[in-house]
């Protein structure tokens, strides 16, 4: 492996850890700075640079040798697929996005869910408290019909929440992993969607719910009914007759990966869903990836995440495997497990807390711009180098309140949030409807995401916020057009108090990004405001600005 460092220094050392000892290797000059060739003997490979002015690690220049967690971390083996780096994602909750074939929709009261008859709701009705048993009738044929719209928006990757047979509208309580839910159009619809995406050069990521199954799944039904059943070991039963489940929810019994049968059915078998469906998809997002493990816990979590990811890549070499890591993703990703993760702790939470003044649960938070930037930089710098641009970054999702609702309808702050999202390293994701100003119907006194963040997409264009739509479309185009935004490094920029500022750099291109909810006065060299295309120079006032210097 050859490591390159852009620096004005003409001498230095590579310092790296091997078998518990630190080793040094002289750096040699190249046209942009210094370099070294080294054998990467382990993963992660941990290193820093010794320069005349100090040690350069992941968190910047330090006078003393940094702690190992502040070294650069390089993963050996295959990196995330190149198509995913900086790619623009669009998340779809299938039941609420678009109805292609009305006859597929469940009928009112067709079955019981949680002891209550399911409901068939009209498209214009807002979701209620019992969202899991409320069906609107969106399907995969509807997603297929919407591809021209999504392509025009500039979307590169679709991420669908679960599509396999389930008794709920969210489908996170799977009943059959090898059957696409007939109410979504079955395998016929998935195949048609996949082929249409392939023809457009777009990609599809599915939701893999491999931490738990639905209580109506035949495997759990056998385990529950018969203590001698082979399936009994797939789950963790306690002496009092209860069993491990996701978040203590009895309708989602947790899988036990200590069981050879669980390992066979979810990892090793050709019919393991993570293998089977990669003939009609390009990757997976693993639901509650941080919880997968043995014995009703997440014991050996990293081992099983590696096994699942390896299984996917054995079927499709360029498969993407992301994880829902709801907290600090760094330890898991440094353990050489996944290609990336949903960036909750390192992006979504701090950004929306700063802009809304409340956390995801509605509790008051007071964050300054400088504190927010420090949190973003801290998480970014701690990530292994290869995954930094494959992190799934977002401000809204199916699990948290929509960004526009959290910001109480403040369109300018919402635009700032999305501008920051698209300026930051990673793969930015638009949650369906955000691009047309979809919010939530619940009052602010009822601070909830699910189920209120899952309203149907408003296909009546008279209901769209055209300003937001045009703005997000512009951001998508900029992300795709500028290598600095797609693959560039991240460095802080000096700025006045209350302004979050950084620069992105790739090759010879730089983009400067400034964000200040109250507005900031900026002194700029000659350059281009990328959001308007206008040339600017001198003093500029802005709440958000993506600026490309021309020098």
Buried (B, 14 or more C-beta within 10 A) or exposed (E): EEBEBEBEBEEBBBBBBBEEEBEEBEBEEEEEBBBBEBEBEEBBBBBBBBBEEBBBBBBBEBEEBBEEBBBBBBBBEEBBBEBBBBBBBBBBBBBBBBBBBEEBBBEEEBEEBEEEEBBBBEBEEBBBEBBBBBBBBBBBBBBBBBBEEBBEBBBBBBBBBBBBBBBBBBBBBBBBBEBBBBBBBBBEBBBBBBEBBEEBEBBBBBBBBBBBBBBBBEBBBBBBEEEEBEBBBBBBBEEEEEBBBBEEEEBBBBBBBBBEBBBEBBBEBEEBBBBBBBEBBBBBBBBBBBBBBBBBBBBBBBBBBBBBBBBBBEBBEBBBBBBBBBEBBBBBBBBBBBBBBBBBBBBBBBBBBBBBBBBBEBEEBEBEBBBBBBBBBBBBBBBBBBBBBBBBBBBBBBBBBBBBBBBEEBBEBBBBBBBBBBBBBBBBBBBBBBBBBBBBEBEEEEBBBBBBBBBBBBBEEEEBBEEBBEBBBBBBBBBBEBBBBBBBBBEBBEBEEBBBBBBBBBEEBBBBBBBBBEEBEBEBEEBBBBBEEEEBEEEBEBBBBBBBBEE
